[in-house]
């Protein structure tokens, strides 16, 4: 039987009108109860949709339509249905490391980068040429100048 015929038979059994269904969709659920009918689209695994379908099963009948095949959801096959349709996929918390080597131009760019230069430091008595010249021009008693300090007592 065609899906619309099976759904029509269940709707007639419960005494409700047949819902408008787009049969070009590949997966959907039809919940039929004594007071109403609902069509639920299936897009991706979702625990929330699973709970909604479970509540609809408590009120009446739920049909699962997949690629033109109709399956009646019962409590006997609910555990397998839950595991197959409603359990969200676990995310990979540890993805694989990126082992792709960079482009050759990137490798050359990284190799060409200048290293930060350190400040010149004085090691021991090492001085620059200008510092040595200044020290040599500093007046001392050897050069014939006499330096006195004011306020010294004899």
C-alpha positions as CSV (number, residue, x, y, z in Angstrom):
1,X,0.0,0.0,0.0
2,X,1.0,3.6,-0.6
3,X,1.9,5.8,2.4
4,X,-1.1,8.1,1.9
5,X,-3.5,5.0,1.9
6,X,-2.0,3.7,5.2
7,X,-2.2,7.1,6.9
8,X,-5.7,7.5,5.6
9,X,-6.8,4.1,7.1
10,X,-5.4,5.1,10.5
11,X,-7.1,8.5,10.3
12,X,-10.4,6.8,9.4
13,X,-9.9,4.3,12.3
14,X,-9.5,7.2,14.8
15,X,-12.1,9.4,13.2
16,X,-9.9,12.4,12.3
17,X,-9.2,14.1,9.0
18,X,-6.2,13.2,7.0
19,X,-3.4,15.9,7.4
20,X,-1.9,17.6,4.4
21,X,1.4,15.9,3.8
22,X,4.2,16.8,1.4
23,X,5.2,13.3,0.2
24,X,8.3,14.7,-1.5
25,X,9.9,14.7,1.9
26,X,11.9,11.6,2.6
27,X,11.4,11.3,6.4
28,X,8.6,12.4,8.7
29,X,6.4,11.3,11.6
30,X,2.6,11.3,11.6
31,X,1.0,11.3,15.1
32,X,-2.6,10.3,15.0
33,X,-4.8,10.6,18.2
34,X,-8.5,10.7,18.8
35,X,-8.6,14.5,18.8
36,X,-6.0,15.6,16.2
37,X,-3.2,14.6,13.8
38,X,0.3,16.1,13.6
39,X,3.0,15.9,11.0
40,X,6.6,16.2,12.4
41,X,9.5,16.7,10.0
42,X,12.7,14.9,10.7
43,X,15.9,16.9,10.0
44,X,18.7,15.6,12.3
45,X,19.0,13.4,15.4
46,X,17.4,15.3,18.3
47,X,16.5,14.1,21.8
48,X,13.7,16.8,22.0
49,X,12.0,15.4,18.9
50,X,12.3,11.9,20.4
51,X,10.5,13.1,23.6
52,X,7.8,14.7,21.5
53,X,7.3,11.5,19.5
54,X,7.2,9.5,22.8
55,X,4.5,11.8,24.2
56,X,2.5,11.4,20.9
57,X,2.8,7.6,21.3
58,X,1.2,7.8,24.7
59,X,-1.8,9.7,23.2
60,X,-2.3,7.5,20.1
61,X,-0.4,6.0,17.1
62,X,2.8,7.3,15.5
63,X,3.8,6.3,12.0
64,X,7.3,6.8,10.7
65,X,7.5,7.4,7.0
66,X,10.9,7.0,5.4
67,X,11.4,6.9,1.6
68,X,7.9,5.7,0.9
69,X,7.9,3.0,3.6
70,X,5.6,3.3,6.6
71,X,6.6,1.8,10.0
72,X,4.3,1.8,13.0
73,X,6.2,2.8,16.2
74,X,5.4,0.6,19.1
75,X,6.9,0.3,22.6
76,X,8.5,-3.0,21.7
77,X,10.7,-1.4,19.0
78,X,11.0,2.0,20.7
79,X,14.5,1.3,22.1
80,X,15.9,0.6,18.7
81,X,14.1,3.5,17.2
82,X,15.4,5.9,19.8
83,X,19.0,4.7,19.3
84,X,18.7,4.9,15.5
85,X,16.8,8.2,15.1
86,X,17.0,10.4,18.2
87,X,20.4,10.0,19.9
88,X,22.5,13.0,18.8
89,X,25.9,12.1,17.4
90,X,28.8,12.6,19.9
91,X,31.2,15.3,19.0
92,X,34.8,14.5,18.7
93,X,36.4,16.4,21.6
94,X,40.0,15.6,20.5
95,X,40.3,16.2,16.8
96,X,43.2,14.9,14.9
97,X,46.3,17.2,14.8
98,X,46.9,19.2,11.7
99,X,49.7,17.3,9.9
100,X,49.5,19.2,6.7
101,X,52.8,21.0,5.9
102,X,52.5,24.7,5.1
103,X,53.1,26.0,1.6
104,X,56.7,26.5,0.6
105,X,56.3,30.3,0.5
106,X,55.1,30.3,4.1
107,X,58.1,28.2,5.2
108,X,60.5,30.8,3.6
109,X,58.6,33.7,5.1
110,X,59.0,32.1,8.6
111,X,62.7,31.4,8.0
112,X,63.3,35.0,6.8
113,X,61.8,36.7,9.8
114,X,64.4,38.7,11.8
115,X,65.1,37.6,15.3
116,X,64.6,40.3,18.0
117,X,68.0,41.9,18.8
118,X,69.2,42.0,22.4
119,X,70.4,45.2,24.0
120,X,74.3,45.5,24.1
121,X,75.5,44.6,27.5
122,X,78.8,45.5,29.3
123,X,80.8,42.5,30.2
124,X,83.5,43.4,32.7
125,X,85.6,46.3,31.5
126,X,84.5,46.3,27.8
127,X,83.5,49.7,26.6
128,X,82.9,51.4,23.3
129,X,85.4,53.6,21.6
130,X,83.6,56.8,22.5
131,X,83.4,55.8,26.2
132,X,87.2,55.2,26.2
133,X,87.9,58.5,24.6
134,X,85.7,60.3,27.2
135,X,87.6,58.6,30.0
136,X,90.9,59.6,28.5
137,X,89.9,63.3,28.3
138,X,88.6,63.5,31.9
139,X,90.9,65.8,33.8
140,X,93.1,64.2,36.4
141,X,96.0,65.3,38.5
142,X,98.5,63.7,36.1
143,X,97.6,66.3,33.4
144,X,98.7,69.3,35.6
145,X,95.3,70.4,37.0
146,X,94.9,70.7,40.7
147,X,91.5,69.9,42.1
148,X,90.5,71.2,45.5
149,X,87.4,70.6,47.6
150,X,85.8,73.4,49.4
151,X,85.1,73.1,53.1
152,X,87.8,70.6,54.1
153,X,89.4,71.1,57.5
154,X,93.1,70.4,57.9
